[in-house]
């Protein structure tokens, strides 16, 4: 099913502690996405260690398709039960989502029950309870379609504010209504919802967080696809085919490089229109071509955009918006979920490092660095050299 899983989690640390006792692990494989939220017993360093070990064991074994009972057996054998309080080492929720079908399974051990919203409206999932090694496990199944939202959270969110002088706090119903209101208002970015829920949780604690609190949201939406064509192909006979690819791409389209822009312009039967207002002392101006969302210079602009993405951690709100090619490119890359780069290998001698072999251009080095940054920020990136 062609949709993108927008995933974001946010946490509060119990007041007085340096480390959060909740831990989220996310692993994406070619077959599925695995998410684990573990809540370690107590708070602080010990809870953080317990939650980290629990989530790491579960992700590793779930990736290998180990049976749930064997996963539980390993966790129980590895981490002790509290002898004083007679409570489990750590609670956890496992969410597995298969990439081809978007069918999901939720396995819950003593965390609050997850919430599911079908196209913005809350819908309860059927729950099957089982007993594995004397531990009660709740299992639910479903399928994500575009517009659906899944919410997983620790009890620090659920019980925020309870017991204070106003005797007011969250409950599962209140959290569900709060999320549903956001979805109805079309505020469906997972990051926005997670941040707002944790913000409300912090408010209910009146500035003194009584527990660690974590909220993880998964929103199924249309994928934001982006194509970047940079550098002329080694074989000029490929110019037309590569130009046709970028102009026909189903998503946002970017061309980087003066020669590359001229190649695409020639294919379109027009010249690149230069926007001198975007020029800066250290950055060439952007250009315009019909059907292309952004046309920039190549090496300098891409290097600056890479630097911006790295220092901003890929967050759009942290990026400057000064109208230069670099800031516009960085923002396009930050918004995209999947990025397809086609990189021509014809070497511009002006940019070639004389210390490197002729087969390795400055552009290729730059692309490799950019891909590493984007991948570290959760982007699905692919590169084709031509």
C-alpha positions, 0 to 999 in steps of 0.5 A: 500500500503506497503510504508513508509512516510519519513517526514521532515520539516525545518524552518528559523526564521525571523532575529531579532525574537526569535520564528518562526511564522510558525508552523508544526503539525504532527499527526499519527493515525491508519487510517491516517497521518495528517500534518498541516503547518500554517503561523501566521500573521506577525512574532515573538511571536504573529505569533508563537502563532497564528500559533500554535493555528491554527495548533493545532485546525486543527489537533485535529478536522481533527483527529476527521473527522470533516467537513472542513467547521466546522474546518474553522468556529472554527478557524475563531471564535477562532482567530481574523482577523487583524483589521489594515491590514484586513488579515487573522489570519494565513494561513495554508495547511492541508495534510491528507494521508490515511495509507491503500491506501496512497490517500491524500487530500491537503487543502490550505488556502493562502499558496503557492500551494504545489508541487507533484513529481511522481517518481521524475518528477513534476506533477501538481495536479488538484485544486478545489476551494471553498468558505467556510465562505468567505474564498477561499480554494483550494483542491487537491487529489492524491495518493502516490506511492513509489518514489513520493514526496510532498512539502509544504512550506510557503511564506517565502520560495517562496519570498526569495531574491526578492527585493534585489539588484540582483532582484533574488529570488525563484519562484514556478518554481525555487523551483520545478526545485531545488527539481526535480534536487535532486530527479533525482540525487536520493537524495530522503531522505526528510530530505536532500531535506528539509535541502537543500531547506532551505539552499538555502532559507537562501542563497537568504536572504544573511544572513538576513532572511526577513521572517519566512520560512518553507519547509515540504517534504513527500517522499514515499519509501520502509520501512526500517524494523528491527528485534531484538531478545534478551533474551532466551524465558521462554519456551526453546521449543520456541527457534527454532521458534523464531530463524526461525523468526529472520533468515527469517525476511524480513529486517535487523536482529539483535541478542542481548545477548550471550545466544540468539546468541547461541540459534540462532547459534544452530538453524543454526548449527554453533557457534557465531564467535567472533570479538575481534577487536570490544571489548572495556574496557566497552563493549563486542565484537560483533559476527557473524552468517550467515544471521544475520546482527549484533550480540552483547552482551545484557544488556551492549550493549543495555544500551549504544546504548540507551544512544547514541540514546538519546544524538544524538536525533536519528540522524545518523550523530550525532552518533559515528562510532567506530565499537563497538557493541553499536555504530553499534546497535544504527546506525541500530536502527536510520536507521530503520523506523519500529522495531520489538523486540522479548524479551525472559523473561528467567531471567539471575540471573547475571543481576537481580536486587534483589530489583525488583520482579522476574517477572521484569528483567533488560532486560525488564526495558531496553527494555521499556526505549529503546522503549520509546526513539525510539517512541519519535524519530518517529519510529514504534516500537512493542514488543513481550515478550516470 
